[in-house]
Amino acid sequence: MANSLVGWMRGGLAMVNIVASYFFGGISGSASADTASLGSILIPMMVDQGYDADFSTAVTITSSCEGLLVPPSHNMVIYCTTAGGISVGALFMAGYLPGALLALSLMVGSYIISVKRNYPKGDKFSFKGFLKQLGTSFWALAAILIVVVGVVGGVFTATESAFIYKGLNWKGVWHALESCIDTLAIVLILISLSGAFGYCLTNLHVPAKAAALITGVSSNPVVIALLINLILLVLGMIMDMAPIILIATPILLPVATSIGISPIQFGIMVVLNCGIGLLTPPVGAVLFIGSAVAKRPMEKVVRATLPFYLCMLIALLLITFIPQISLWLPSVFGYAV
């Protein structure tokens, strides 16, 4: 489906990689899963067609962060639980346009590099071929609708939709439960302990002190917003995503709301900042996974990723300073923003 849509462009397979990650994000909600699954298919395919291996890996790992913004993202659920009083449905709705913006910025960067290096084009665009692939991919693409109607409306879950393709039976349910229980236990423990941690922070007046420290640097809302992003980016370099959300949200959310940033918009900012952190050494989990899948040295992958860091930072700044990118869709669906 992605190939029929954007494969005709210069650097077509890079564009396919980025668009496929957006679609895949509506199924997995995980950057690691995106990199491991799509990367194992698309990186060798791109290399076979003449793309540089490090460039192919960089495209794969950066585009995987779209899955963090596109529902159903479990990190959004963690944020809503930590922030308290935030609608999961509203945050899910808020993620679609920022995810598309991130994809667009990465596509622009990929196109510029592809033109410079004269990477190949795919087959010419065919409307008939597009309709054929649309029909084939209908139920997979309907995952977006499934999330909106099922998860947000409480009718059914994204997992239950697997029965459409008959790819999940009761034996598979128990196997899936066994596979995810370790991760689920860790997340639940983190969430429960974050409650105690938040209680300690409140009693010690840490949020107020942190707010005073940040606002003491400057009273300019633009500078404060940039400082919040900088703090989250630095934390992303040294910590995993879930602990950052659990620890930083109670501290930085009051500061963000004090300068007029909506809790929903702030949630998107946190998720994207943490997503960039997954790609930065020394603790970039997705960076390590991408290097392992491609069998490329991490330092070479980081070097190839540098232009894409810039693309992601541009998307982050637009999301930070243009609230409607995050808030327009939730407001359309009637959520309070």
C-alpha positions as CSV (number, residue, x, y, z in Angstrom):
1,M,0.0,0.0,0.0
2,A,2.8,2.4,1.0
3,N,4.8,1.5,-2.1
4,S,1.8,2.2,-4.5
5,L,1.3,5.6,-2.7
6,V,4.9,7.0,-2.6
7,G,7.2,4.5,-4.1
8,W,7.3,6.5,-7.4
9,M,9.4,9.3,-5.9
10,R,13.1,9.7,-5.9
11,G,14.3,7.5,-3.0
12,G,11.0,5.7,-3.2
13,L,11.8,2.9,-0.8
14,A,12.9,5.4,1.9
15,M,9.5,7.0,1.4
16,V,7.8,3.6,1.6
17,N,9.7,2.9,4.8
18,I,8.4,6.1,6.4
19,V,4.8,5.8,5.3
20,A,4.7,2.1,6.3
21,S,5.9,3.0,9.8
22,Y,3.0,5.4,10.1
23,F,0.5,2.6,9.1
24,F,2.3,0.1,11.3
25,G,2.2,2.5,14.3
26,G,-1.6,2.1,14.3
27,I,-1.1,-1.6,14.9
28,S,1.9,-1.8,17.3
29,G,2.3,1.5,19.0
30,S,6.0,0.6,19.6
31,A,9.1,2.0,18.0
32,S,11.1,-1.1,18.9
33,A,8.6,-3.4,17.3
34,D,8.5,-1.2,14.2
35,T,12.3,-1.2,13.9
36,A,12.6,-5.0,14.5
37,S,9.8,-6.0,12.1
38,L,9.8,-3.5,9.2
39,G,13.6,-3.1,9.5
40,S,14.3,-6.8,9.0
41,I,12.3,-6.5,5.7
42,L,13.0,-3.1,4.3
43,I,16.7,-2.5,5.2
44,P,17.9,-5.5,3.2
45,M,15.5,-4.5,0.4
46,M,16.8,-1.0,0.3
47,V,20.4,-2.2,0.3
48,D,19.7,-4.6,-2.6
49,Q,18.3,-1.6,-4.6
50,G,21.4,0.5,-4.1
51,Y,20.7,2.5,-0.9
52,D,23.5,3.0,1.6
53,A,23.1,0.6,4.6
54,D,23.5,3.3,7.2
55,F,21.1,5.6,5.5
56,S,18.5,2.7,5.3
57,T,19.0,2.0,9.0
58,A,18.7,5.7,9.9
59,V,15.4,6.0,7.9
60,T,14.0,2.9,9.6
61,I,14.8,3.9,13.2
62,T,13.7,7.6,12.9
63,S,10.4,6.7,11.2
64,S,9.7,4.1,13.9
65,C,9.1,7.0,16.3
66,E,5.8,7.7,14.4
67,G,4.4,4.7,16.1
68,L,4.8,6.4,19.5
69,L,2.5,9.2,18.3
70,V,-0.1,7.2,16.4
71,P,-2.6,5.3,18.5
72,P,-2.7,2.8,20.2
73,S,0.5,4.1,21.9
74,H,1.0,2.5,25.3
75,N,3.3,5.4,26.3
76,M,0.3,7.8,25.9
77,V,-1.6,5.6,28.4
78,I,1.3,5.8,30.8
79,Y,1.4,9.6,30.5
80,C,-2.4,9.9,31.0
81,T,-2.1,7.7,34.1
82,T,0.8,9.7,35.5
83,A,-0.7,13.2,34.7
84,G,-4.1,12.3,36.1
85,G,-7.4,13.6,34.7
86,I,-6.2,13.4,31.1
87,S,-8.4,11.5,28.6
88,V,-6.7,8.7,26.8
89,G,-9.1,9.1,23.9
90,A,-8.2,12.8,23.6
91,L,-4.4,12.1,23.6
92,F,-5.0,9.3,21.1
93,M,-6.8,11.8,18.8
94,A,-4.0,14.4,19.4
95,G,-1.3,12.0,18.1
96,Y,-2.5,11.6,14.5
97,L,-1.5,15.0,13.0
98,P,1.9,15.2,14.9
99,G,2.7,11.7,13.6
100,A,1.9,12.8,10.1
101,L,4.0,15.9,10.6
102,L,6.9,13.9,11.7
103,A,6.5,11.6,8.7
104,L,6.4,14.5,6.4
105,S,9.5,16.1,7.8
106,L,11.4,12.8,7.5
107,M,10.2,12.4,3.9
108,V,11.5,15.9,3.0
109,G,14.9,15.0,4.6
110,S,15.0,11.6,2.8
111,Y,14.1,13.2,-0.5
112,I,16.9,15.8,-0.3
113,I,19.4,13.1,0.5
114,S,18.1,10.8,-2.2
115,V,18.3,13.5,-4.9
116,K,21.9,14.3,-3.7
117,R,22.9,10.7,-3.9
118,N,20.8,9.8,-6.9
119,Y,18.9,6.9,-5.2
120,P,16.5,5.0,-7.5
121,K,12.9,5.7,-8.1
122,G,10.1,3.1,-8.0
123,D,7.5,2.3,-10.6
124,K,5.3,5.2,-11.9
125,F,2.2,6.0,-9.9
126,S,-0.9,4.1,-11.1
127,F,-4.3,5.0,-9.7
128,K,-5.6,1.5,-10.7
129,G,-2.7,-0.1,-8.8
130,F,-3.3,2.2,-5.8
131,L,-7.0,1.1,-5.7
132,K,-6.0,-2.5,-5.9
133,Q,-3.6,-2.2,-3.0
134,L,-6.2,-0.1,-1.0
135,G,-8.6,-3.0,-1.3
136,T,-6.0,-5.6,-0.3
137,S,-4.9,-3.5,2.7
138,F,-8.4,-2.3,3.8
139,W,-8.7,-4.2,7.0
140,A,-5.1,-3.4,8.1
141,L,-5.7,0.3,7.3
142,A,-9.0,0.1,9.2
143,A,-6.9,-0.3,12.4
144,I,-7.1,3.5,12.7
145,L,-10.9,3.3,12.7
146,I,-10.7,0.3,15.0
147,V,-8.7,2.4,17.5
148,V,-11.1,5.3,17.3
149,V,-14.3,3.3,17.5
150,G,-13.1,0.4,19.6
151,V,-10.6,1.8,22.1
152,V,-11.9,5.3,22.4
153,G,-15.5,4.2,22.4
154,G,-14.9,1.2,24.6
155,V,-16.5,-1.2,22.2
156,F,-13.5,-3.5,21.5
157,T,-9.7,-3.4,21.6
158,A,-7.1,-3.3,18.8
159,T,-6.1,-6.9,19.8
160,E,-9.6,-8.2,19.2
161,S,-9.5,-6.9,15.7
162,A,-7.0,-9.7,14.8
163,F,-10.0,-12.0,14.4
164,I,-10.7,-10.2,11.1
165,Y,-7.8,-12.0,9.5
166,K,-8.3,-15.1,11.6
167,G,-4.8,-14.6,12.8
168,L,-5.6,-15.0,16.5
169,N,-7.3,-18.0,18.2
170,W,-7.7,-18.8,21.9
171,K,-4.3,-20.6,21.9
172,G,-2.7,-17.5,20.4
173,V,-4.4,-15.4,23.1
174,W,-2.7,-17.4,25.9
175,H,0.6,-17.3,24.1
176,A,0.3,-13.5,23.7
177,L,-0.6,-13.1,27.3
178,E,2.5,-15.2,28.3
179,S,4.7,-13.2,26.1
180,C,3.6,-9.8,27.4
181,I,3.3,-10.5,31.1
182,D,6.9,-9.6,31.9
183,T,6.7,-6.2,30.3
184,L,3.2,-5.6,31.7
185,A,4.4,-6.4,35.2
186,I,7.3,-4.0,34.9
187,V,5.1,-1.2,33.6
188,L,2.5,-1.8,36.4
189,I,5.2,-1.7,39.0
190,L,6.6,1.5,37.6
191,I,3.1,3.1,37.6
192,S,2.4,2.0,41.2
193,L,5.8,3.2,42.4
194,S,5.4,6.5,40.5
195,G,2.3,7.2,42.7
196,A,4.5,7.0,45.8
197,F,7.2,9.0,44.0
198,G,4.7,11.7,43.1
199,Y,3.5,11.9,46.7
200,C,7.1,12.4,47.8
201,L,7.6,15.1,45.2
202,T,4.5,16.9,46.3
203,N,5.4,16.9,50.0
204,L,8.9,18.1,49.2
205,H,7.5,20.8,46.9
206,V,9.8,19.6,44.0
207,P,7.4,20.7,41.2
208,A,7.2,24.2,42.7
209,K,11.0,24.4,43.1
210,A,11.6,23.1,39.6
211,A,9.1,25.6,38.2
212,A,10.9,28.4,40.2
213,L,14.3,27.2,38.9
214,I,13.1,27.1,35.2
215,T,11.2,30.4,35.5
216,G,14.2,31.9,37.3
217,V,16.2,31.5,34.1
218,S,13.6,33.5,32.1
219,S,10.0,34.6,32.3
220,N,9.7,34.3,28.5
221,P,7.3,31.5,27.7
222,V,9.3,30.6,24.5
223,V,12.5,30.2,26.5
224,I,10.7,28.1,29.1
225,A,9.2,25.9,26.5
226,L,12.6,25.4,24.9
227,L,14.1,24.6,28.3
228,I,11.4,22.0,29.0
229,N,12.2,20.3,25.6
230,L,16.0,20.5,26.4
231,I,15.5,18.8,29.8
232,L,13.4,16.0,28.2
233,L,15.9,15.5,25.4
234,V,18.8,15.2,27.9
235,L,16.8,12.7,30.0
236,G,16.1,10.7,26.9
237,M,19.8,10.2,26.3
238,I,20.3,8.6,29.7
239,M,16.9,7.0,30.6
240,D,14.3,4.7,29.1
241,M,11.0,6.2,27.9
242,A,8.6,4.9,30.5
243,P,10.6,6.1,33.6
244,I,11.0,9.5,32.0
245,I,7.3,9.9,31.6
246,L,6.6,8.6,35.1
247,I,9.3,10.8,36.7
248,A,9.3,14.0,34.6
249,T,5.6,14.5,34.1
250,P,4.7,15.4,37.7
251,I,7.6,17.9,37.7
252,L,7.3,19.5,34.3
253,L,3.6,19.4,33.6
254,P,2.8,22.3,36.1
255,V,5.5,24.4,34.5
256,A,4.2,23.7,31.1
257,T,0.6,24.6,32.0
258,S,1.8,27.8,33.7
259,I,2.9,29.1,30.3
260,G,-0.3,28.1,28.6
261,I,0.6,24.7,27.2
262,S,-2.3,22.3,27.3
263,P,-1.7,19.0,29.2
264,I,-2.7,17.2,25.9
265,Q,-0.2,19.1,23.9
266,F,2.4,18.6,26.6
267,G,1.8,14.8,26.4
268,I,2.6,14.9,22.6
269,M,5.8,16.9,23.4
270,V,6.9,14.4,26.1
271,V,6.3,11.4,23.8
272,L,8.2,12.9,20.9
273,N,11.1,14.1,23.0
274,C,11.4,10.6,24.5
275,G,11.1,9.1,21.0
276,I,14.2,11.2,20.0
277,G,15.9,9.9,23.1
278,L,15.4,6.3,21.9
279,L,17.6,7.2,19.0
280,T,20.5,8.8,20.9
281,P,23.4,7.2,22.6
282,P,24.3,6.0,25.2
283,V,20.9,4.4,26.1
284,G,19.0,4.6,22.8
285,A,17.2,1.3,22.7
286,V,15.8,1.7,19.2
287,L,19.3,2.8,18.0
288,F,20.7,-0.5,19.3
289,I,17.9,-2.5,17.8
290,G,18.4,-0.9,14.4
291,S,22.1,-1.4,14.4
292,A,21.6,-5.1,15.4
293,V,19.0,-5.7,12.7
294,A,21.1,-4.0,10.0
295,K,24.3,-5.5,11.4
296,R,25.9,-2.0,11.2
297,P,28.3,-0.3,13.8
298,M,26.3,2.0,16.0
299,E,28.6,5.0,15.4
300,K,28.1,4.8,11.7
301,V,24.3,4.6,12.1
302,V,24.4,7.7,14.4
303,R,26.4,9.6,11.8
304,A,23.8,8.7,9.1
305,T,21.0,9.7,11.5
306,L,22.3,13.3,12.1
307,P,20.2,14.9,9.3
308,F,17.1,13.1,10.5
309,Y,17.7,14.4,14.1
310,L,17.3,17.9,12.5
311,C,14.0,16.9,10.8
312,M,12.7,15.5,14.1
313,L,13.7,18.6,16.0
314,I,11.9,20.8,13.5
315,A,8.7,18.7,13.9
316,L,9.2,19.0,17.7
317,L,9.4,22.8,17.6
318,L,6.4,23.1,15.3
319,I,4.4,20.9,17.7
320,T,5.6,23.0,20.7
321,F,4.8,26.4,19.3
322,I,1.7,25.6,17.1
323,P,-0.8,24.1,19.6
324,Q,-3.5,23.4,17.0
325,I,-1.3,20.6,15.5
326,S,-2.0,18.6,18.6
327,L,-5.3,20.1,19.7
328,W,-7.4,20.5,16.6
329,L,-8.4,16.9,16.1
330,P,-9.4,16.3,19.8
331,S,-11.5,19.5,19.7
332,V,-13.3,18.3,16.5
333,F,-14.2,15.1,18.4
334,G,-15.6,17.1,21.3
335,Y,-12.8,16.6,23.8
336,A,-11.9,19.5,26.2
337,V,-8.5,20.8,25.3
